[in-house]
Amino acid sequence: MSIKIMSVDDEPDMEMLIRQKFRKQVREKEYEFIFAINGLEALTKLIENPDVTLILSDINMPEMDGLTLLTKINELKNPTLRTVIVSAYGDMENIRTAMNRGAYDFATKPIDFEDLEITIKKAIKEIEISQKALKEHDQLVSIQNDLEIARDIQQSIIPRQFPPFPGRTDFELYASMNAAKSVGGDFYDFFLIDEDNLGIVMADVSDKGIPAAIYMAVSRTIIHASAIKEMEPQECLYFSNNLLAKDNENSMFVTVFYGILNIKTGVMKYSNAGHNPPYILEKDGGIKLIEPTHDKVLGIIEDCKFKTKSINLNPGDGLFLFTDGVTEAMSPKFELYTEEKLEGLLAEIKEKRPEEIIDTVYKSVVAHANGALQSDDITMLAFRYHG
């Protein structure tokens, strides 16, 4: 594509000289020239030809001089448009004014066309750099817009309404997800399988960013769809694993804790596919980890068998489920938050409401990080059983 250049000069022979000196470039479609005899005509032609990238302008012209034209060009706020002032050598004061007003360069009359061609090439090179930077900026803005949409979509596929089941007094539940990037790979889920059984999921995809977000959406959909078919925890993870492991060319995986709580009896059956064991917050006791089942993560090997274990919750007991973004949060000195610190805090706040527990833990993690970049998604779910 030709570089479009506008020459603005009231001298009648200027157009002829430019056409003659640059006839080879014009013939080979390297340059395309447009001509105007004053600033006013130049502005009109600039509107008609918005793809003009370089203007060669005299200063002293009728109707609108070059300095006024330069001011009007600046008002267009076109970051890739450059102006080269072409004026008499003795007019250095005006040339200096033009440079102060944003002219890219200048050439003096009588014109040395070899020097002018060097100036044009230099200006065009900078214009191309500016155009590339502007294009990359637009691409980044577009990507950021896409990420914001992706974040909104991701947020919409996990439960966000609290309290989630208005009118129920037999339990309380609250959860949060704070992604390390615009989108993340962690997710939580909860749902009533029937009137008496509540499903609870906490999961963490192996990667971060967009790939993890896509895998997260697929994993959450598969697990949720399997769970509401009233499958036992081990059956749900078995079925979900086979779907995720099939054609998994990128070898991504997801760790998952899935429990089914009988709200009437307080018995929770669960399976744990390589995830951090949740904590039981005992009303009349301490803090203890749920016994792991030592099962493999989902998405790597088909036909893996999963085990189911169970715990009993008494009225007033709670659960705290989390991803390793909590315990592995880094301080500026590269110190981990650790399970020990989490356990100590949970022991102090175990009787608080679920929302307060999560808020307190999150603030503690942020304080520990002390401004260090969040390296992993931080996802938590707190539950209180009332019976």
Phi, psi and omega in degrees: 000136181293146171278124184266121184239136177251129174257126181241107184199137181271359177284126187296334182271355182297316180299316181297317181297317180294316180299323181288314185289332184245024184297324179296314180295324178291317180298322180274007177060031173281318177238150170229127184254143172236143186237142175219151184259355175199174184296323182295314178294325179299317179297320178299314181289332178293324176294321180287336183231074184293349180270008172296130182247344182220134179240128172255112189233132168289167178261308185271103181218154178286162176069306174211119183280175185293326179293319177294319178300317180300319177298316180294322179296319178299327180292339179288340179052046175265106187291347181254003180268129180240148179237129174249122180278132178238109184210171182296147181301326181285357182260038186297332180296315178291325178297318178297319177299317180298318179296321178293336180270003173112008176298143182287316183200183177215158173225148184253153175265147356297142190286130168268103189291334174294317177294321179296320179296321176298317179297318179298314181297320179296318179296318181295321178298317179292323178299317180297321177297317179295319179296320178295316179297320179294320178296316179296322177297315179297322178294319178295320177298318179296317178297318180297320177297318178297320180294323178295321177294316179299320179297317180296320178296315180299316179297329184284341184267357172248151183299132181233357182266125179228135357294144188285333182231078184304138179099340179274132180245002183275351174199161173234149183208141175211146181213158177211152175224124177239106184285146177288331176242190181301322175232158185226181182249352176283155167201155171236163177202154174205148186193148174276116177287319170208191185296334186251353186233127181248126175267137180228130182232138169225131187213158183214117179280151189291341185244186179231168174074208187298313179303317180294323181296319178294314180295324177299315182297318179295314182299313182299318181296315182295312182296316181297313181297324179288319185295319184287355173277010178066033174286149171294157183307314182293327178290319180299314181290325177298311181295316181295319180299317181296322178292319182287326183284337182291127178056036179272077186292333182270002177054036174282158178211169180221133173271141187217132165251126178229123178233149174241115182259125171279111188291334180284319187261339184082006179274128177242120173268141184211157170229147184229108181266076174073015184264162175301126178298137176291169176255141169266128178257094186283132179296317183252026181210216183246210179250129177216149179283143171293137182299127180290159176257353176059039178266159182284158177293163179270141171109355184257306185239127179287157174063027173287139176269142180239149181257156176238134173237178181215156174226162177245125175259133174264155178307130182099341178289157179228170175232146173228113179252145185203167172252167186289357172296339177283301187285340181256013175300135185258142171273171176301339178265014178064033176264131179286153175294319174076153176296323182298317180293321178297315180298318179298319179291317181298325179298327181282331189243011189298339182267357179287168178289155183308317181296320179293323178299311182295318180298318181293316179296317181298316178297324178293318179295317179297319178296321178297317180296326174051046177092351178295147182298131178291120185263348183213156177294144179243110185230135184217152173219128178241140186223140177234124180265124178256338178080000000 
